Amino acid sequence: MINLELYRIFVIVANEGNITRASEILCVSQPAITKQIKNLEAQLNIRLFERNNSGMKLTIEGNELYFKIKDAIKLISEVENEFRENRTIRVGARTTILSKIFSKGISKYYNSYPNAKVDIRKYEIEEMLQKLDEKQLDVVLTKRIDDKNYSNLKFISLGFLHSVFVTKNNSKFSRKVFDKEELKNEKIYINSIVGNPVSIRVLKQVLNLDDLSNNKNIRSLSSNAVIEILKQEDAIGFLTKEFVQEELDENKLEIVKTSFQIEPTEFGIYYNKNNKFEQLNNFIECIKVECINNKI
């Protein structure tokens, strides 16, 4: 079967009657278009054009082919454009970062493009990046992780998030300044060892631990469960400050004082450099603008 693209190029050249104008429309070099036309002529075993002073003129066979396929090519182009304009953006994101950091940007996108369609999918971070690399997702909203194994992925940094130790207001833990060794001896609630590799990596670095999964002092729960426990018990949690800012502002939680600083973590947008399209560009721009406006 002849490649449909050859017919599309043929119709555009016939419409324009000129290789130069066809080249501008197709964003393809003139020699490449000439080569494609010759390719089509060879496969059909007919001559499609004759050159004259004004450009390209259809032969009798070329004119017959043109009138048989021009409407079909137009219809296919219209269908392609319709699907491009209504393409669903497949977004990968963890629940907490989606609601706390990116929700306003997504709302801005919906408000700016009322017919937009966004399909939000939740996986573990490594799985999301794998699916993005394989074009099963269009964009991933997350903290930055070790992405050296994904040559097709690009990261747009939007700012930094800060890991902190927190406890309930007026807890016994709020009365002193902890060093790393003292924290090792305390029970610490964290958000999902399996699904949160960035925070886990940071905590391992802070406490100089090789493994958290077998540590009896580390308790892994959902972030919401950790927050509720901290509101009720004298306990310590290790969470992202921006995710619990509301509880901090309302004095339901407070930050545990430490004798050391914790390096912040970048957050932003991962996309596949081979999978950019107009709707995705618009989506990314809305996310970027909203994060900048809210100074996250």
Buried (B, 14 or more C-beta within 10 A) or exposed (E): EEEEEBBBBBBBBBBBBBBEBBBEEBEBEEEEBBEBBEBBBEEBEBEBBEEEEEBBBBBEBBEEBBEEBBEEBEEBEEEEEEEEEEBEBBBBBBEBBBEBBBEBBBEBBBEEBEEBEBEBBEBBBEBBBBBBBEEBBBBBBBBBBEEEEBEEBEBEEBBBBBBBBBBBBEBEBBEEEBEEEEBBEBEBBBBBBEBBBBBBBBBBEBBEBEEBEEBEBBBBBEBEBBBEBBBEBEBBBBBBBBBBEEBBEEEBBBBBEBEEEBEBBBBBBBBBEEBEEEBBEBBBBBBBBBBEEEEB
